[in-house]
């Protein structure tokens, strides 16, 4: 974890998470395999997330899920998980860990802070807890996960420096 900034009511840090994209049908066998490998139930509705201390699992679309591992793992452990999922002919898992960058934004003013970087409506009635969205933040296509007390934002690693700078620029305006 790297602290990016801290201003009154907002803390932004960069995290070292791992991400696996999984494609499948979401039926009973799919759910059983995922639950066996991670001990977390797959979400059933589009844009819904399930999370615990180790995993954040989001349903991106009718046949695609993002599994974010929030606890540090060795690369071979991630590859073993991907390989074990891929032994099932109706599922395809890919390691996206090193192609993504992850930011955690928390604090009582997190919505106000993010509203300076995006047009996305962060109000509870439009972006409820335990959901995710794919939107543009600081002119970058990102995924944002609403965990209630914090947001996790992920985008392409090639935008890492630019995104960090936009966050710092926004903090300097406050």
C-alpha positions, 0 to 999 in steps of 0.5 A, a space after each residue: 500500500 502507498 499513501 497517495 494523499 490525505 486531506 481533511 475527510 479524504 484518504 487515498 491510497 494505492 493498493 497491491 491487489 490481484 485481479 482475475 477476470 472470469 467468463 462463464 455462464 453463472 449457473 449452479 456448477 459455476 457458482 459451486 466452483 467459485 465458492 469452492 475456490 474462494 469461499 465467496 458466493 458469486 453475485 447473481 445480478 449485474 453490477 452487484 458485488 460480494 466481498 469479505 476480507 480476502 475477496 471482492 467479487 463483482 458481476 460485470 455483465 451477463 457472463 463476466 465477473 471480476 475477482 479481486 484478491 485483496 490479500 497479498 498473494 504470490 504470483 504462483 498462487 494466482 496462477 494456480 487459482 486461474 489454472 484450477 478454474 480453467 480446468 472447467 470447460 465452461 469457464 475461462 479465467 485470466 490474470 489481470 493483476 499486473 495490467 491494472 492499478 488499484 486505488 482506495 478512497 475513503 473518508 467522510 468527504 470521499 463523494 465530494 472529492 470524487 465528484 470533482 473528477 467524474 460526472 458519475 452520480 455517487 448518491 446512495 440511491 443511484 450507486 448503492 452499497 455493494 455495487 460496482 460501475 464502469 465509468 470515466 474518472 479523470 478522463 480514464 475508463 475505470 471500474 469503481 466498487 462501492 463498499 459503503 465506507 470506501 470506494 475501490 477504483 481500478 483502471 489500466 496500469 498505463 494510466 497510473 502516473 496520470 491518475 495519481 497526478 489528477 488525484 493530487 491536483 484535485 486535493 490541492 484545490 480543496 
